[in-house]
Amino acid sequence: MISVLAAGDGNFGADKEWQFVLAEPGSDRILGATGLHRRGPPDTVEIGYWIRTDATRRGLATFASQALTAAAFAHLSDVTAVEIRMDSSNIRSAAVPSRLGFRFEGEVDQPVDAPGQSGRWLVWRMARADWATDDS
């Protein structure tokens, strides 16, 4: 775990990836984590999120994904698209990009690395030109 945190801190400082903890307001209880990752084409960032099972259904992943999409388009001039990917068995996560207006691009094979995964990932995409801003 320490190596993951150190790598995340180094990538944040190097302006490569940006990871954040979601915490209960007024406490130090961690509810989840989220981040922007450069995993695909150089003009695309991917949003990842994880929410504790006892903190789901509160809109945290949707709120974080909306904020990160807005931040990516506001602060990363080289980014033309934001993607959100999840295992096809993760129905709750698949609701998040749909709520935000991301377009479903299709499915891709992905190695299974956790119990319950199907090995088929859903890919959702938001183009910069399609992102609604407050000033439009």
N, C-alpha and C positions, 0 to 999 in steps of 0.2 A: 504494500500500500504506500509506503514512503516513497518508493521509486516512481509510482504513478503520480503522486502529488508533486514531487520534484520535477518530473518531466512536464507536467501541466504548468507549473510556475515558470519554468524555463521557456516554454512555448509562448506563454502569455507575455513575458518580458521581451521576447524576440519578435513579438507581433505576428505570430504564426497561427495560433489557436487561442480561443478565449473561453475559459471554463469558469462556471459560477456555481455556488452552492445556494440552494433555496432553503431558507431557514424560517422557522416560526417567528413571527414578529414579537419582539419583546423577550425572546429567549434564545438559547443556543441550540435548540432542537433542530436537527437537519431533516428537512422534508424531502429533499431530492437534490438533483444536480442537473445542469444544462450547459450547453456550450456550442460554439461555432467551430467547425473543424474543416480543414482543407484536406479532403480525402479524394476528390475527383479532379475534374478539369480545373485549370488555374483560375478560371473565371467563375467558379461555383464554390459555395461553402455549404456544408451540411450542418443542420441543427440536430443535436442529440439531446435526449432528456431521459431522466429516470426519476420516478416519484415513488416514495415508500408506499407500500400497499395500504397502510392505515391513513394515508394522506391523499389518496386518489379521489376523484369525483369532486374536486374543489376548484377546478379550472387552472391549476398551477402550470401544467404543461402547455395549455393554450396561451396563458398569459406570458409565460417565458418565451414561447416560440414566436408570438407576435412581437414582443420586445426585441428579440434577437434578429428577426427578419427586418424590422425597421432599422435597427442599428447597422446591420450588414449593408443595407442599401444607402444609409446616410453616411457611413464612415469608411467603407471599402470601395473606392471608386473603380477598382478592377473587377468587382463582382457584378455579373449580369444575371445570376440566378441563385436561389437558395433551394436546397433540397432537404426533405425529411424522409428518412427510410426506417422501416420497421418490419419485423417478421410478420408474415401474413396471419399467424395465429394470435397476434396481439391486437385484438379488435379495438380495445380502448384507445391505444396509441394511434390507430388509424383514423379515429374520429377527429384528432387534433388538426392535421393539415386540411382536412375537408372543411372544418369550421372556419378556417382562416382564408379559404378561397384558393388553396394550392390545387394545381391540376394533377390528376392521377396520370402518371406516365407509363406504368406497367409493373411487371414483376421481373425480378432477377434472381438467379441462384446465389445463395450465400452459404458458406459453411455453417453447420450447426455447432454452436459453441456454448450452449446452455440448455438445461432441461426444458422441454416444452416447445422448443423452436421447430419450425417446419423445414427450414432450409430454403424457403421462398420469401424474398423480401418485396414489400410494396414500396414503390418509389413515387414520391410526390414532389412537384416542382412549382416554384413561383419565380416568374421572370420579373426583372426590375420594372419593365414597362407595364406590367400588370398589377404591381403593388399599389394599392390605394394609399395616398398620403393625406395628412391633415390639411395641406394647403391646396388640394385639388378640388 
